[in-house]
Amino acid sequence: MTDVSTEPLSVTVVMPCLDEARALPGVLAAIPPGYEVIVVDNGSTDDSASVAAGLGAKVVHEPRRGYGAAVHTGLEHAATEVVCFIDADGSLDPAQLPLLVAAVEDGADLAVGRRVPVSRGVWPWHARLGNLALSILLRRKGLPVHDIAPSRAVRRADLLALGIADRAFGYPLELLIKAARAGWLVREFDVTYGERAKGTRSKVSGSVRGTARAIRDFGKALNR
């Protein structure tokens, strides 16, 4: 764990991205001033990469399909003290990231978001149920969380040292489990969870199949 600095933190926002061209303009417009952005294109078949670059984001490409692969590639390319992670589909508000960054600045090793739906139907029942089961497991391990960290802020060096191995959907769960083992101070904050941009769909909660695939990856993460 890194000593707390009294200097303002420099921040990069990493966004894993797969076919999110329609969402990117709104998401990038909401990035807090002064934050750098890395959009990690994970094999998009639309214009995601060119849209992101045209709006001023740094774009890197990760051909290996998987949330963890995209996130880790973005982490490696970041050059700032703190790195935030948020989806590129418009369901989460980047303007709330400074709340998480402030917690890291105040001494937390990891600050994470707890999704609070803004309306009925934005969080399907099968995804809610799976998240509930995993969050109960994490609390039993001593982590005071109620979600599997859809958005997060952490010091880059600390996260690299944690050695997350999962390169698929199990990445967030493995991160939280290893954070608990390492004795990290984890703080959780409510963040709004809304509808995705028109024409986009969650790769996890957007279908029962996607949720089942995520549960498979979560099971692997639990056994690491």
C-alpha positions, -999 to +999 in steps of 0.1 A: +000+000+000+012+035-009+016+063+017-010+090+015+002+121-002-007+157+006-004+166-031-034+166-054-038+133-072-033+129-109-061+107-123-067+086-154-101+071-163-099+037-180-130+027-200-132-008-214-151-005-246-169-029-270-192-014-296-201+017-276-199+043-303-234+057-295-226+060-258-191+075-259-200+111-267-222+115-236-198+095-214-167+115-224-185+148-221-192+140-184-155+133-175-144+156-147-120+184-158-084+175-156-089+138-158-071+119-185-091+092-204-080+059-219-106+040-239-096+004-244-112-009-275-118-046-270-125-056-306-154-033-315-170-037-349-185-002-349-168+032-348-160+032-311-122+038-315-125+066-340-153+083-320-133+082-288-101+095-305-121+123-322-134+134-288-099+136-273-095+103-256-064+081-258-073+049-275-055+016-271-065-017-285-068-050-267-076-079-291-081-105-263-118-104-256-127-100-219-134-073-194-103-081-173-081-080-204-093-046-214-091-032-178-056-045-173-044-031-206-057+003-197-040+001-163-007-007-179-010+023-203-020+047-175+008+070-162-010+087-133-009+081-096-046+071-094-067+052-119-105+051-121-125+025-140-159+030-154-180+014-182-184+031-215-221+023-220-235+054-203-251+036-173-227+052-148-220+089-144-183+098-147-191+131-129-193+110-096-157+097-099-142+126-079-161+112-048-141+079-052-109+097-059-113+119-028-117+087-007-084+074-020-068+108-013-082+106+023-065+072+029-087+045+013-068+018-006-097+013-029-130+032-034-159+016-051-193+024-063-226+008-052-252+009-080-284+026-071-309+023-100-326+055-111-357+036-123-372+002-124-359-022-151-324-008-155-310-037-134-325-071-144-335-095-117-310-122-127-281-097-124-294-083-091-296-118-077-261-128-087-247-095-073-266-101-040-251-135-036-215-123-043-218-093-021-229-115+008-199-137+003-176-106+002-190-093+034-184-126+051-147-121+040-147-088+059-153-064+030-181-038+037-195-038+002-229-044-014-218-045-051-189-059-071-174-025-079-187-014-113-167+018-108-136+021-087-106+043-079-073+030-067-036+039-068-021+024-099+010+010-082-011-008-056-034-024-081-005-037-102+011-051-071-021-069-062-016-092-092-051-097-106-049-127-129-085-129-143-089-114-178-126-120-181-157-111-161-142-123-129-118-094-126-138-072-102-145-101-079-109-113-078-098-077-071-121-074-041-111-108-027-074-100-030-080-066-015-095-083+015-066-107+018-042-078+016-060-059+044-069-030+022-092-002+035-121-004+011-148+023+011-181+021-008-203+049-021-237+050-037-235+059-074-264+063-098-271+035-122-292+044-152-302+032-187-275+026-212-272+047-243-298+038-269-286+009-290-262-005-264-266-036-242-247-048-211-224-077-219-233-092-185-268-082-173-282-077-208-290-114-211-294-145-189-266-160-210-243-131-203-250-133-166-244-171-166-210-165-183-201-140-157-211-164-129-188-190-145-159-164-144-168-154-108-165-190-098-130-192-112-121-160-094-133-174-061-109-204-065-078-183-072 
